Structure formats: structure tokens, C-alpha cells
Amino acid sequence: MGNFCSCLNTKKPKCIVSIIGLEEDVKQILNVIVPNFDPHICLSKFSEYPITYNNADIIITAHINNSLIKNLINLHSKSEFASIYAINADNKLSLESARNIMDDQERIQGKLISVLCKGKYLDSPGINELKVMFQETIHDSFDFVKYTDEEVVKTVKMTFDKIHNRLSE
């Protein structure tokens, strides 16, 4: 049976980065990092975006979080260099979605994990509880970045710079 996405056919890509979250949260990151991304399109549950970032070839896999996507996320996790979880702290559905994904995740080792958590109220007990949940599941490189709407571009670029720097090591 053939593979249904190009990242599984690639023998050794430079870098595969997954972005996981609700559609509006994933779109916000894609809009910053994918050239000519149309933020008005409706994303499918899984999509790919090959980009070049600082002379590194990166395949971005966007996973729209729902109950059916968990198997696909686990399938890709072994070939990914980094994962970015996109969360809106002001949206209860976004927070619950992140909790549900982390409940089913295997322990993650050897890859860079970034949780980009945007919102107006970033010091709530719910956010701190979510951070602890990620810390308990993730062993290695982990960033939990809280930011506001005004800091989206800076935060996303900082995250991809970190991925690029680690890839260059």
C-alpha cells in the first residue's frame, strides 16, 4: 500500500515540522511562515507546505486537531524533527483540544517541541496546568511560549529560528 503523504516517502528530508491545533490557531502560524499562504482558505484535517527557511528545506505538516487526527499525528511523530502545538488560551475549545492530544501522546524524546500559547490572560491556572501536562509528557527540548496577538510574527519566527539552529548543529 502506498503512502498518502510525501513526508513518509522521503528517505531523509532536511526537516519535517508538524503544527498541531485547531484550524484558526494553525492558520495563524502558517500565515506567518508559509509564503503566500491564504488565511481565508479552509484547511483539510492534514495538509503539507514545503518551504525554505534560512536555506533549510522544511516540510510543514499541519494537523487540524479532532478525534480522528490522533492516529495520523502518532504516525508522523517518528519522522518529525519538531512539533509545534498552537493554542489559544482565550478559547476553552483550544485548551481542551490540546489536553486531549496530550492525553494520548507517547513520551516524546529527541525532538524539539514548542507550545505556542497566545492570549490575553496568560497566567491563568488552566494555562499553568496545561504547561505541567506538557512537561510531564515531554522529555527533551521543550518550550512553552506565551504571547499576545501583537507578538505573533516575532514568536513564530523565533520558534522557527530555534528549529533552524538546532537543525544546523
C-alpha positions as CSV (number, residue, x, y, z in Angstrom):
1,M,0.0,0.0,0.0
2,G,1.4,3.4,-0.9
3,N,1.9,6.2,1.4
4,F,-0.6,9.0,1.2
5,C,1.7,11.9,2.1
6,S,5.1,12.9,0.7
7,C,6.9,13.1,4.1
8,L,6.6,9.4,4.5
9,N,8.0,8.7,1.1
10,T,11.0,10.9,1.8
11,K,14.1,9.0,2.8
12,K,15.8,11.7,4.8
13,P,14.3,15.1,4.5
14,K,16.1,18.1,5.8
15,C,13.4,18.7,8.3
16,I,9.7,17.9,9.0
17,V,7.9,20.2,11.4
18,S,4.3,19.5,12.4
19,I,1.9,22.2,13.6
20,I,-1.0,20.8,15.6
21,G,-4.1,22.7,16.9
22,L,-7.5,24.0,16.0
23,E,-7.8,25.3,12.4
24,E,-7.7,29.0,13.4
25,D,-4.7,28.5,15.6
26,V,-2.8,26.6,13.0
27,K,-3.7,29.1,10.3
28,Q,-2.2,31.9,12.4
29,I,1.2,30.2,12.4
30,L,1.0,29.2,8.7
31,N,0.2,32.7,7.7
32,V,3.5,33.9,9.2
33,I,5.8,31.2,8.0
34,V,4.4,29.9,4.7
35,P,5.0,32.4,1.8
36,N,1.7,33.4,0.0
37,F,-0.4,31.5,2.5
38,D,-4.1,32.4,2.1
39,P,-5.6,32.6,5.6
40,H,-9.1,32.6,4.2
41,I,-8.9,29.0,2.8
42,C,-10.5,26.1,4.7
43,L,-7.8,23.7,5.8
44,S,-8.2,20.0,5.5
45,K,-7.5,17.8,8.5
46,F,-4.0,17.2,7.2
47,S,-2.0,19.3,4.8
48,E,1.6,19.9,3.8
49,Y,3.6,23.0,3.0
50,P,7.1,22.7,1.7
51,I,9.1,25.9,2.5
52,T,12.7,27.1,2.6
53,Y,13.6,28.8,5.8
54,N,17.1,30.3,6.2
55,N,18.3,28.0,3.4
56,A,16.9,24.9,5.1
57,D,14.2,22.8,3.3
58,I,11.3,22.2,5.7
59,I,8.1,20.3,5.1
60,I,5.4,21.7,7.4
61,T,2.6,19.2,8.2
62,A,-0.5,20.9,9.5
63,H,-2.7,18.7,11.7
64,I,-6.1,20.1,12.5
65,N,-7.0,18.7,15.9
66,N,-10.0,16.4,16.0
67,S,-10.7,12.9,17.3
68,L,-9.7,11.3,14.1
69,I,-6.3,13.0,13.7
70,K,-4.6,11.4,16.7
71,N,-3.5,8.3,14.7
72,L,-2.1,10.5,11.9
73,I,-0.2,12.6,14.4
74,N,1.3,9.5,16.0
75,L,2.2,8.1,12.6
76,H,4.1,11.2,11.7
77,S,5.7,11.8,15.0
78,K,8.6,9.3,14.4
79,S,9.7,11.2,11.3
80,E,9.4,14.7,12.6
81,F,12.2,16.9,13.7
82,A,10.0,19.3,15.6
83,S,6.4,19.7,16.7
84,I,4.6,23.0,17.3
85,Y,1.3,22.9,19.3
86,A,-0.8,26.0,18.6
87,I,-3.1,27.0,21.4
88,N,-5.4,30.0,22.1
89,A,-5.5,30.5,25.8
90,D,-8.7,32.6,25.5
91,N,-10.6,29.7,23.8
92,K,-11.8,26.9,26.0
93,L,-12.1,24.6,23.0
94,S,-8.5,25.2,22.0
95,L,-7.3,24.4,25.5
96,E,-9.4,21.3,25.7
97,S,-8.2,20.2,22.3
98,A,-4.6,20.4,23.5
99,R,-5.3,18.5,26.6
100,N,-7.0,15.7,24.6
101,I,-4.0,15.4,22.3
102,M,-1.5,15.2,25.2
103,D,-3.6,12.5,26.9
104,D,-2.9,10.1,24.1
105,Q,0.7,11.1,23.2
106,E,3.5,8.7,23.8
107,R,6.5,10.0,25.6
108,I,8.4,12.2,23.2
109,Q,12.2,12.0,23.0
110,G,14.8,13.5,20.8
111,K,12.8,16.2,19.0
112,L,12.1,19.9,19.6
113,I,8.7,20.6,21.0
114,S,7.3,24.2,21.1
115,V,3.9,25.1,22.6
116,L,2.8,28.5,21.3
117,C,0.1,29.7,23.6
118,K,-1.4,33.1,22.7
119,G,-3.9,35.0,24.6
120,K,-4.9,38.0,26.8
121,Y,-4.9,36.1,30.1
122,L,-1.8,34.0,30.1
123,D,-1.3,33.5,33.8
124,S,-4.5,31.5,34.5
125,P,-4.4,28.2,36.4
126,G,-5.7,26.4,33.2
127,I,-2.6,27.5,31.3
128,N,-0.2,26.5,34.1
129,E,-2.0,23.1,34.3
130,L,-1.6,22.6,30.6
131,K,2.1,23.6,30.8
132,V,2.7,21.0,33.5
133,M,0.8,18.4,31.4
134,F,3.2,19.0,28.5
135,Q,6.3,18.9,30.8
136,E,5.2,15.5,32.2
137,T,4.9,14.1,28.7
138,I,7.9,15.6,27.0
139,H,11.5,14.7,28.0
140,D,13.9,16.7,25.8
141,S,13.8,20.1,24.2
142,F,10.6,21.9,25.2
143,D,9.5,25.5,25.0
144,F,6.2,26.8,26.4
145,V,5.9,30.3,24.9
146,K,3.2,32.6,26.0
147,Y,2.5,35.6,23.7
148,T,-0.2,38.2,22.8
149,D,-1.7,38.9,19.4
150,E,0.8,41.7,18.8
151,E,3.7,39.2,19.2
152,V,2.5,36.5,16.7
153,V,5.1,37.2,13.9
154,K,8.0,37.6,16.4
155,T,7.1,34.5,18.3
156,V,6.6,32.3,15.2
157,K,9.9,33.4,13.6
158,M,11.7,32.9,16.9
159,T,10.4,29.4,17.1
160,F,11.5,28.6,13.5
161,D,14.9,30.2,14.2
162,K,15.3,27.8,17.1
163,I,14.4,24.9,14.9
164,H,16.8,26.0,12.2
165,N,19.6,26.5,14.7
166,R,19.1,23.0,16.1
167,L,19.0,21.6,12.6
168,S,22.3,23.3,11.8
169,E,24.0,21.7,14.8
